[in-house]
Amino acid sequence: MVNDNMDKGRQDLDKEITFGVSEDNINLKTVSFWIVLGIVLVTITLFGIYNMYNYNQFLSSQEAAINAEFHDAQQRKDRDHRMLNSFELVDEENRRYRIPIDSAMALIAIDR
């Protein structure tokens, strides 16, 4: 038995010397499975990152639009408030003036 193991070891050594390196017994099905699984996982990860990027871009543009709309609305509100509550010369030639709305309503009520 010892001789059989030594003969087997000697045969393996001769085979490795002839081959140049020790022979690998690679299971190609297992290697192929892990390569395909790795490619699928990387693809899913990249797809998820891309969708997160698009979603963040959408949220940013939506927030910018809302802020711009609010700013415009606030400017209009301030302008309207100023026009309704201030005295101002509108047309000097025709002697037109702007007066606060409360004052205008009081004058109209007195005239009636």
Contacts in CASP RR format, 6 or more apart in sequence:
PFRMAT RR
TARGET T0000
AUTHOR 0000-0000-0000
METHOD contacts of the structure
MODEL  1
MVNDNMDKGRQDLDKEITFGVSEDNINLKTVSFWIVLGIVLVTITLFGIY
NMYNYNQFLSSQEAAINAEFHDAQQRKDRDHRMLNSFELVDEENRRYRIP
IDSAMALIAIDR
15 23 0 8 1.000
16 22 0 8 1.000
16 23 0 8 1.000
83 98 0 8 1.000
84 100 0 8 1.000
84 101 0 8 1.000
85 100 0 8 1.000
85 101 0 8 1.000
85 102 0 8 1.000
86 98 0 8 1.000
86 100 0 8 1.000
87 97 0 8 1.000
87 98 0 8 1.000
87 99 0 8 1.000
87 100 0 8 1.000
88 97 0 8 1.000
88 98 0 8 1.000
89 96 0 8 1.000
89 97 0 8 1.000
89 98 0 8 1.000
90 96 0 8 1.000
90 97 0 8 1.000
90 98 0 8 1.000
99 107 0 8 1.000
END
